């Protein structure tokens, strides 16, 4: 029987993408194993395209896996959100190992052990506050005994592979490609959190400069980006910008492949562009680039707040949860539940876990956004005034980074 390694991963686009290097390491150490990853299907398609060998993606709400999250076996415990249209079975007898990177990891680990999974590696999806390790390296540090540390220079070339051609070419897409011609850039002014969005006035000034340099500008609008995009594009001519909305992530990857570069806030889109090897300039504010910067061969980060606590887990506390080993003594193949908040110790059988909610005072970083002015000539060419604990870049700094990174591509 072929061994199966199960992955349980929650999060948005960037969270899922930053786990890909770990899945690649797991594949190198387990070339013949079957890998099954329960993760949101949109982001997870890049796991399937970037990790070789037998690998399958299943929805977290599929019948075979949903009760790991719900704590039961039926749809009544899911408030009506349980989907049963497609049964994607798992042969639990073949599942020898599992990796759980979610905020409810302990409960999921207990249910996996109850199903007979011998080794469950469970860790928070990003480092606790005070640990300035990049998320990709943090995740990789938790996967023993399934994989090794990431190799030196792992991000010196593209590490995300595009999933395919995307949607069929339609009239809208044809018009988009005709608009772009041979010299265009993609900007993404949105993010999963409004506090990570560079103010609209700064985007205005940047886009004005790009147009003056002769670029056509594609403004990418995701599901949650409507307000940010409207604030930037409402006063701009459709002759120089084009808003791209309602496209699949595969389409977005295809768009990036033909662009001179991508400029984005700290977001999943920035991670996608950088991982694909596209020249990328990432704009940071309330988050720490040491932990969250996009990784790739041609990336520049502007701004960012070193040591920022948000959005980390709090540091482990000895009086919170205790993760108990399922075995009284260690076994050579480490068939124990464990959590790696630091480099693992061979004799560590009881580790503490703090999945408590972050303190409210870690979530008070607010971005200072202003309504756009219809007079583009009156817009400032410097960055906004930000709260003193947040470091936003000035527009001139971003322009310089674009000039540098785009010419390197």
C-alpha distance (Angstrom), angle and dihedral (degrees) to the residues before:
residue distance angle dihedral
X1 . . .
X2 3.78 . .
X3 3.79 111.8 .
X4 3.80 116.3 -118.1
X5 3.80 125.2 -147.3
X6 3.80 112.9 -158.3
X7 3.79 122.9 -155.0
X8 3.80 124.1 -163.9
X9 3.79 112.0 -166.7
X10 3.78 129.3 169.5
X11 3.78 127.9 -174.5
X12 3.77 142.8 74.0
X13 3.80 130.3 -66.0
X14 3.81 98.6 -68.1
X15 3.80 93.5 44.0
X16 3.80 91.8 54.5
X17 3.81 94.8 43.2
X18 3.80 93.8 52.7
X19 3.81 88.9 60.0
X20 3.81 92.7 59.6
X21 3.84 95.3 87.2
X22 3.81 88.3 55.6
X23 3.79 92.3 50.3
X24 3.80 88.5 49.6
X25 3.83 88.8 52.3
X26 3.81 90.5 48.9
X27 3.79 89.7 51.4
X28 3.81 92.3 50.7
X29 3.80 89.8 53.3
X30 3.82 94.3 42.1
X31 3.82 106.4 34.4
X32 3.80 96.5 167.5
X33 3.80 100.9 37.8
X34 3.76 121.5 111.0
X35 3.82 111.7 -122.1
X36 3.79 121.7 -154.3
X37 3.81 117.9 -174.6
X38 3.78 123.5 -167.5
X39 3.80 104.6 -155.3
X40 3.82 139.8 122.8
X41 3.79 105.5 -62.8
X42 3.82 97.5 -132.4
X43 3.79 96.9 58.3
X44 3.81 93.6 30.0
X45 3.80 92.8 62.9
X46 3.81 85.9 77.7
X47 3.81 90.2 57.7
X48 3.80 88.6 54.9
X49 3.81 92.7 48.6
X50 3.83 95.6 43.2
X51 3.82 103.0 43.3
X52 3.82 115.2 67.0
X53 3.77 126.0 -142.1
X54 3.80 131.7 38.3
X55 3.80 107.4 -18.1
X56 3.78 132.8 152.5
X57 3.79 131.7 -169.2
X58 3.80 119.8 -147.6
X59 3.77 129.5 -175.5
X60 3.80 114.8 -107.3
X61 3.81 87.9 -129.0
X62 3.81 95.4 52.6
X63 3.79 114.8 121.2
X64 3.78 94.4 -110.6
X65 3.79 95.4 58.3
X66 3.81 110.1 19.2
X67 3.81 96.0 90.8
X68 3.81 89.0 61.8
X69 3.79 85.9 69.7
X70 3.79 97.7 33.6
X71 3.76 101.3 46.3
X72 3.79 94.5 -129.0
X73 3.75 144.9 60.7
X74 3.77 104.0 -110.0
X75 3.80 142.4 66.4
X76 3.79 93.4 -118.3
X77 3.82 89.9 80.1
X78 3.80 93.9 55.8
X79 3.81 100.9 67.2
X80 3.80 91.3 -116.8
X81 3.82 96.2 -55.6
X82 3.80 96.0 108.0
X83 3.80 112.0 115.6
X84 3.76 118.4 -154.2
X85 3.80 101.2 169.8
X86 3.79 91.9 107.0
X87 3.76 126.8 33.6
X88 3.79 110.0 -154.0
X89 3.77 103.6 -174.5
X90 3.77 128.6 -150.5
X91 3.78 122.6 -156.8
X92 3.79 95.9 -135.5
X93 3.78 92.0 -170.3
X94 3.81 88.8 66.8
X95 3.83 96.2 48.8
X96 3.80 105.3 102.9
X97 3.80 99.6 161.2
X98 3.78 137.7 23.7
X99 3.80 134.2 -168.3
X100 3.80 116.3 -155.1
X101 3.81 119.2 -169.2
X102 3.79 104.0 170.7
X103 3.79 138.5 110.2
X104 3.80 89.9 -112.8
X105 3.78 92.7 49.0
X106 3.80 99.1 133.1
X107 3.78 95.0 57.0
X108 3.81 91.8 45.8
X109 3.80 90.7 48.5
X110 3.80 91.1 53.3
X111 3.81 91.0 52.8
X112 3.78 91.8 47.5
X113 3.80 90.8 52.0
X114 3.80 88.9 49.7
X115 3.82 87.5 56.3
X116 3.78 90.8 55.4
X117 3.82 101.2 -100.4
X118 3.79 103.7 154.9
X119 3.81 101.9 -156.8
X120 3.80 122.6 32.8
X121 3.79 119.2 179.1
X122 3.79 109.6 -162.1
X123 3.80 127.8 -178.6
X124 3.79 139.7 149.2
X125 3.82 113.2 -88.9
X126 3.81 91.9 -115.1
X127 3.81 136.5 17.3
X128 3.78 123.5 -77.8
X129 3.79 118.9 -106.1
X130 3.77 113.7 -73.0
X131 3.82 95.6 30.9
X132 3.81 107.2 103.9
X133 3.79 96.2 -166.7
X134 3.78 117.6 134.8
X135 3.79 111.7 -105.3
X136 3.81 93.4 -120.9
X137 3.83 91.5 54.3
X138 3.80 90.9 41.9
X139 3.80 91.5 56.3
X140 3.80 91.5 44.8
X141 3.82 89.8 53.0
X142 3.81 89.9 60.6
X143 3.80 101.1 53.1
X144 3.81 102.2 81.1
X145 3.00 127.3 152.5
X146 3.80 88.4 30.6
X147 3.79 101.7 55.5
X148 3.78 145.4 2.1
X149 3.77 131.5 -109.9
X150 3.78 117.0 -73.6
X151 3.80 111.9 -86.1
X152 3.78 120.7 -107.9
X153 3.80 110.5 -86.2
X154 3.81 93.9 12.5
X155 3.81 89.9 152.4
X156 3.82 96.6 47.4
X157 3.80 88.9 101.4
X158 3.79 135.0 26.7
X159 3.82 110.4 -62.5
X160 3.81 98.2 178.0
X161 3.78 117.9 72.0
X162 3.82 119.6 -154.7
X163 3.80 112.8 -109.4
X164 3.81 97.9 -131.8
X165 3.75 141.4 -73.9
X166 3.79 96.8 -40.5
X167 3.77 121.9 -149.3
X168 3.81 122.0 -1.5
X169 3.78 113.7 -89.9
X170 3.81 109.9 -92.2
X171 3.80 134.4 179.3
X172 3.78 93.2 -92.4
X173 3.79 92.3 51.8
X174 3.80 91.8 45.7
X175 3.80 90.1 53.3
X176 3.79 89.5 48.7
X177 3.79 92.7 52.8
X178 3.80 91.2 45.5
X179 3.81 89.8 51.6
X180 3.77 92.8 50.3
X181 3.78 97.8 52.5
X182 3.77 112.6 174.5
X183 3.81 101.4 -42.8
X184 3.78 119.0 54.1
X185 3.77 140.1 129.4
X186 3.79 130.2 -151.1
X187 3.79 120.3 -134.6
X188 3.79 124.2 -169.3
X189 3.82 111.2 -165.4
X190 3.82 95.1 175.0
X191 3.77 134.4 78.9
X192 3.77 141.0 179.7
X193 3.80 87.9 -94.7
X194 3.81 125.8 38.7
X195 3.80 90.4 -140.1
X196 3.82 89.1 67.1
X197 3.82 93.2 56.3
X198 3.80 118.2 107.7
X199 3.83 107.9 -127.9
X200 3.80 118.7 -88.1
X201 3.81 94.5 -119.1
X202 3.79 90.1 59.7
X203 3.80 92.3 49.1
X204 3.81 88.9 50.0
X205 3.79 92.2 54.0
X206 3.80 92.3 45.3
X207 3.80 94.6 49.8
X208 3.79 90.4 47.4
X209 3.80 89.1 55.4
X210 3.81 92.5 47.4
X211 3.80 90.8 52.1
X212 3.79 90.3 49.5
X213 3.81 88.0 53.8
X214 3.80 88.8 56.8
X215 3.80 99.9 -103.4
X216 3.76 124.1 139.9
X217 3.80 107.7 -136.5
X218 3.80 125.2 -138.4
X219 3.80 111.7 -162.9
X220 3.79 110.1 -154.9
X221 3.80 116.0 -147.4
X222 3.78 119.8 -167.0
X223 3.78 128.1 -169.0
X224 3.81 93.5 -82.7
X225 3.81 98.0 34.6
X226 3.80 102.8 80.9
X227 3.80 97.4 107.1
X228 3.80 94.0 44.7
X229 3.79 92.9 48.8
X230 3.81 93.8 45.4
X231 3.80 91.1 51.7
X232 3.79 90.3 55.6
X233 3.80 104.2 37.2
X234 3.81 103.0 37.9
X235 3.81 93.4 89.6
X236 3.81 97.7 37.2
X237 3.76 131.1 98.3
X238 3.81 117.5 -108.4
X239 3.80 86.3 -140.3
X240 3.80 90.6 73.9
X241 3.81 104.5 29.2
X242 3.78 135.1 41.0
X243 3.81 125.1 -164.6
X244 3.81 114.8 -137.8
X245 3.79 113.8 -158.1
X246 3.78 138.5 154.2
X247 3.80 95.8 31.2
X248 3.79 127.8 134.2
X249 3.79 121.9 -110.6
X250 3.80 88.4 -110.5
X251 3.81 88.2 57.3
X252 3.80 90.1 49.0
X253 3.81 90.6 52.1
X254 3.80 89.5 51.1
X255 3.82 90.4 50.2
X256 3.80 90.5 51.1
X257 3.80 91.5 52.2
X258 3.81 90.6 64.3
X259 3.81 97.9 39.8
X260 3.78 127.1 100.4
X261 3.78 86.2 -131.3
X262 3.78 148.2 -44.1
X263 3.82 128.3 -107.4
X264 3.79 114.6 -166.1
X265 3.76 145.2 155.0
X266 3.79 119.6 -109.4
X267 3.79 94.4 -65.9
X268 3.77 145.3 121.3
X269 3.80 89.0 -91.4
X270 3.81 90.2 61.1
X271 3.83 90.3 51.0
X272 3.80 91.0 48.4
X273 3.81 94.4 50.4
X274 3.81 93.3 45.6
X275 3.81 94.0 46.6
X276 3.80 90.9 50.2
X277 3.81 88.4 56.4
X278 3.81 94.9 -111.5
X279 3.85 115.8 146.4
X280 3.80 102.5 -96.8
X281 3.80 136.0 -172.2
X282 3.81 112.2 -167.8
X283 3.80 121.5 -161.6
X284 3.79 114.8 -148.3
X285 3.79 131.8 -171.8
X286 3.81 123.3 153.3
X287 3.81 97.0 13.2
X288 3.79 131.5 78.3
X289 3.82 114.8 -109.7
X290 3.81 90.0 -155.3
X291 3.81 87.3 67.6
X292 3.80 104.1 27.8
X293 3.81 109.8 25.1
X294 3.82 117.5 129.8
X295 3.79 112.7 -102.6
X296 3.76 122.0 -140.0
X297 3.80 144.9 108.2
X298 3.81 96.9 -85.6
X299 3.80 111.4 33.7
X300 3.79 136.4 132.7
X301 3.80 124.7 -172.6
X302 3.79 121.5 -154.2
X303 3.80 122.2 -165.0
X304 3.77 125.1 -11.8
X305 3.77 135.2 151.1
X306 3.82 113.5 -103.1
X307 3.78 112.4 -136.8
X308 3.81 93.7 12.3
X309 3.79 110.5 168.1
X310 3.79 96.2 -149.2
X311 3.00 126.3 120.5
X312 3.82 98.4 9.4
X313 3.76 130.1 112.6
X314 3.78 112.5 -105.6
X315 3.77 117.6 -99.2
X316 3.81 116.2 -83.5
X317 3.78 114.8 -84.4
X318 3.82 122.6 -154.0
X319 3.78 93.5 -140.7
X320 3.79 97.1 55.5
X321 3.79 128.1 74.6
X322 3.78 123.0 -22.0
X323 3.76 118.7 -150.3
X324 3.79 108.1 -142.6
X325 3.76 123.3 -151.3
X326 3.78 115.3 -121.6
X327 3.81 90.2 -140.9
X328 3.81 127.3 60.4
X329 3.78 93.1 -142.4
X330 3.80 133.4 28.9
X331 3.76 118.9 -95.1
X332 3.81 124.6 -150.2
X333 3.81 91.5 -110.6
X334 3.83 93.7 49.1
X335 3.79 95.6 -117.7
X336 3.75 91.1 179.8
X337 3.73 135.2 109.0
X338 3.75 108.9 -110.9
X339 3.76 142.5 167.7
X340 3.79 123.6 -146.8
X341 3.77 111.3 -149.6
X342 3.79 86.5 151.8
X343 3.77 136.3 3.1
X344 3.83 105.5 -41.5
X345 3.77 120.2 -107.8
X346 3.85 117.3 -141.3
X347 3.80 92.3 -133.2
X348 3.78 97.3 44.8
X349 3.81 109.3 117.6
X350 3.78 101.2 152.9
X351 3.76 120.5 48.5
X352 3.74 131.2 172.1
X353 3.75 123.7 -121.5
X354 3.79 128.7 -159.9
X355 3.76 110.0 -167.2
X356 3.79 90.9 153.5
X357 3.77 117.9 137.8
X358 3.82 114.4 -89.1
X359 3.77 115.9 -98.0
X360 3.80 112.4 -95.2
X361 3.79 91.3 -121.6
X362 3.81 89.0 66.5
X363 3.79 90.3 61.8
X364 3.78 100.5 55.1
X365 3.79 97.5 94.8
X366 3.76 105.6 119.4
X367 3.79 127.8 -175.2
X368 3.78 116.2 -130.2
X369 3.77 104.6 -127.6
X370 3.75 125.0 175.1
X371 3.77 131.0 -167.1
X372 3.78 112.4 -95.2
X373 3.74 119.6 -104.2
X374 3.79 117.4 -127.7
X375 3.79 89.5 -138.8
X376 3.76 103.8 80.4
X377 3.81 92.3 -175.3
X378 3.79 89.0 60.8
X379 3.78 94.1 55.2
X380 3.80 117.9 111.2
X381 3.78 120.7 -111.8
X382 3.78 94.0 -145.5
X383 3.77 132.2 74.5
X384 3.79 125.0 -89.0
X385 3.75 127.3 -91.2
X386 3.81 103.2 -96.9
X387 3.78 132.6 -168.1
X388 3.79 107.2 -79.7
X389 3.80 93.1 -111.0
X390 3.82 93.5 55.5
X391 3.79 123.5 72.7
X392 3.80 112.4 -151.4
X393 3.81 118.6 179.5
X394 3.77 122.7 -117.5
X395 3.78 118.0 -115.7
X396 3.81 92.0 -113.3
X397 3.81 89.5 57.0
X398 3.80 91.2 53.5
X399 3.80 91.8 46.7
X400 3.81 90.2 52.9
X401 3.81 91.1 49.5
X402 3.80 90.8 50.4
X403 3.78 91.3 51.3
X404 3.80 89.5 51.0
X405 3.79 102.2 42.9
X406 3.81 98.8 37.8
X407 3.79 92.4 53.2
X408 3.81 89.9 49.9
X409 3.79 89.1 60.0
